[in-house]
């Protein structure tokens, strides 16, 4: 029997809910879509599916988004999968409206779309792309969703442990604006979601941020990230960088898997977390406490 048949007769943890997920074509976004579908949710999936000149690893493709749709449908759930750019509110709103027309409601928002233009050129365009996608794109996703949220709805944004650990780290000014923009964007969206949670609470709606450590996705497994972890080497490989990945976590792992983040998304999306709002949830294998000890 398949998973859909296995689930028949039992209620999933987000049964009957509809989730709007950006960056859904691969990586964490795809994992979140499939995990929520496994537990009964229908999905509105969005991804831009094109490359950025300042991002030195390839983005997802339209074929990747089709594969996400296939995997969700394999769970016996419905999905509306569309290409849209989170920087463009008209595009994004059009995609959400099409999803709502077909699926009829909105219970969960997972603002996952993000890029890491590390050492991208031109440098200040890399800064702009990081801010536009990771901060403004996340805010756009949430803002267009707010009028449609039902009572009990859950808004979940993807932050980063970089948002929590960047304060006080000395970097050469201007050396890597794309990387600095990434960390700033994640820090700023954390403040945005905190304030949003205060204002959603009287409506019985929730907003939280999940802060992953290294996650085993294409963003981590990329040449610019290898170089960030092994700056002593001219052209580091995955084999060179992977031992260095472990330095960031207190637990003895180089990274977590997308499914580990998806389980946290599922919890915050479910009624099990109905009184949890305004949190900064770290799924970091102890990365923050390790950094905190270093700072002391």
N, C-alpha and C positions, 0 to 999 in steps of 0.2 A: 504494500500500500504506500502511496505517496504522502507527503506531509499534509496536503489539503484533506485527504481522506482520514489520516491519523487524527486531525483536529476536529473532524465532524463529531457533533454531539457534545463537545466541550467548549466552554467560553474562553476566548483568548483574553489577554490582559488589556487589550485596546479594541476589543470587538465592537464593530459598528462605527468606529471613529474614522475620520478622514484626516490624513496628514499631508501637509504641504512641505516638500523637501527641496532645497536648492543644492546644487553641486551633486546631483543624484546619479550621474552617469557612471561613476566608478568610485573606488576608494571608500572613504567613510560614508559618503552620501548614499551610495548603492547599498552598503551594509545596513544603514539605518532603514532604508526603504524595505529591504527584504526582512529585516528583523521585526519591524512593525507589522508587515503583512503576515508573517508567521503567527502573530498574535492577534490577527483579525482586522487590521486597519486597511482601508483603501488609500491609495497614494496619488497625490499630484506631484509629479517629478519634473524638475526643471534643471537644465544645464546649458551653458553657453556653447559647449562643444566646438571650441576653436582656440587656437594658440594665441599667446601674447608675446610680442617681440622681446619684452623684458624678462620673461620667465624662461629659464634655460632648461626646461624639461617639457615634454609634450603634454598638452591638456587632453581631456577626454574627447572622443569622437561621437558623431551621431550613431555609429554602430554600437558604441559602449552604452548609450542611452537606451537603444533598442534591447540590449541584453539585460539591462536593469528591468525593463518592462516585462521581458520574458520570465525573469526570475520571480518577479512579484506575482505574475499570473500563474506561475507554477504553484504558488501557495493558495490558489483559488480566490485571489483578491483582484479587484479592479484597479486599473492604473491609467492615468492620463499623463503621458510623458511628452514634454514639449521643449524645444530649444528656446531659451530666452536669456538675456543678459541682465544680471542683477543690478548693473549700473543704470539701466534704462527702465524707469518706473512704468512707462507706457507698455513696453514689451512684457515686463513682469506682471503687470496688472492684467494684461490680455491673457496671459497663460493661466493665471489664477482664476480669472472669470470663466475660462473654458473648462477648467477642472471643476469649478463649482456648478456650472451648468450640468455637467454629467454626474457628479457625485453628490451634490446637493447640500453639503455642509462643510464646516471647517472646525476641527477640534484641536489639532496639533500643528505647530509651525516649527520646523527644524531648519534654522538658517545656517547651513553647512558650507555653502560655496566659499572657497578661499584659495588664494595663491601665495607663493613665496618667491618673489622676484629677487632672490639673493644675488648680489653683485651684478644685477641687470644693468644694461646700458640703453640709452643715456641714463645716468644715475638718478636724476630727478624725475625722469619718467617712470623709473622703477618705483620711486617713492610714491608718485601719484597713483600708479596702478595698484600698489598695495593698499593705499588708503581708499581708493575708489571701490575696489572689490571687497576687501576684508572688513572695512568699517561702513562705508556708505552703502555698499551692496547688502550688508546684513541689516542695516537700518531700513533700507527700502523694502526688503522682504517682510520685515515685521510690520512696518507702517501700513503697507497695502493690505495686510491681513487683518489688522485690528477691527475694521468695521464688520468683519464676517465671523469673528470668534464667538463661539457659543459659551454659555455658562459652564464653568469647569475646564475651560480650554487651557492648554499648556503651550507656552512659547519657550523654545530651547535654542540658544545660540552657541556656536562652537567658538570657544576662546582658545587659549594656549597657555601652557605653563610659562611661556615667554612673557605673557602679560603680568604674571605674578613675580617673576624673577628678574625683570629688566631693571627695576629701580636700583640705582646705585652702581650698576655695572658700567665701568668706564670703557667707552669705545672712542676710537679716533673719529672726530667729527668729519662727516662727509665720506668716510671710507666705504660705507655700504648702506646708502639711503634706502634701498629696497628692503633689506633686512630690518633696518630701524623702523621703517614704515609698517612692516608686518607686526613688530612688537608693539608699536604705539597703537595700531588699529585694534589689536586684541585687547589692550589695556583700556582703550576708550570705549569699546563696545561693552566691556564689563561694567563700566560706570553707567552707560546708557540703560542696560538691562536692569541694573539695580534700581534706578529711578523709575523705569517702566513698571517694575514689580510693585512699587509703592502705589502707583496709580491704577493698576489692574486689580489689586487686592479687593477693593470694595465691590468689584464686579464679579467676584468669585472666579477670577482668572489668574493664572500664574506665569511667572517668567524666571528663568534660571539660565546660568551659563555653565557649560561643561568645559573644563580645561584639560585637554589631553597632554601627555608627554609625547615622546616620539611614537608615531604610529606607523606601522608597516604598510605604507602606501607609496605611490609613485613620487609624491612630494619628498618623502624621506629618502627613498631609493633613487637618488638623482645625483649627477655630478656636482652641482653647486652645494648640495648638502654634504656630500662626502668631503668637499674641500673645506667646508665650515668646521667639520669635526677633525680633519687632518690637514690643517694649514701648513704643516711642515713638509708636505709632499706636493710635488708639482701636479701630478695627475692621479690622485688617489682612487682606488677601486672600492667596490663594496666590501671586499675582503679586508682592505686596509681600514675602512671606516667603521665597520661593524663593532669591533672591540671598543672603539671610542664612544659609540652610541651608549654603551652601558654606563659611562661616567655620569650621565645625566640623572640616572635613577638610583635610589637607595636600595631597592630590591635588585637581585642579580639578573636583570634582563636588559637587552639592548633596546627593546621597544615593546609596545603592546600591539595587539591586533585590532583591526577595525571593529570586530565583533565585541571587544571589550568596551569600546565607546558606545556601541549600539545598545548594549545591555543597560548602560546608564541612561541613554536616550529613552529606551522603553520604560524604565522605571519612572522617569520624570513625566513621561507622556501618560502614564497609567493613573488610575484612581488611587493606587497605593501611595502616590506622592501628592495627594489632594491638598495637603496643608504645608507643602514645601514650596516656598517662593523666595525670590531674592537671593538665592544661594550661588556661591561660586564653587561648583563641585569639581574637585580635582580627581582625575583618573590618571595618575602620574607615577605609579609604582614608587611613591615616596620621593619623587624628584624635588618637590618643594621643601620638604623637611631637610633633605640633604643640602640644598642651597642655603636654607636658613642657618644650618649649622656652620656652613662655610662663612656666611656673613658675620656670624658671632665671633 
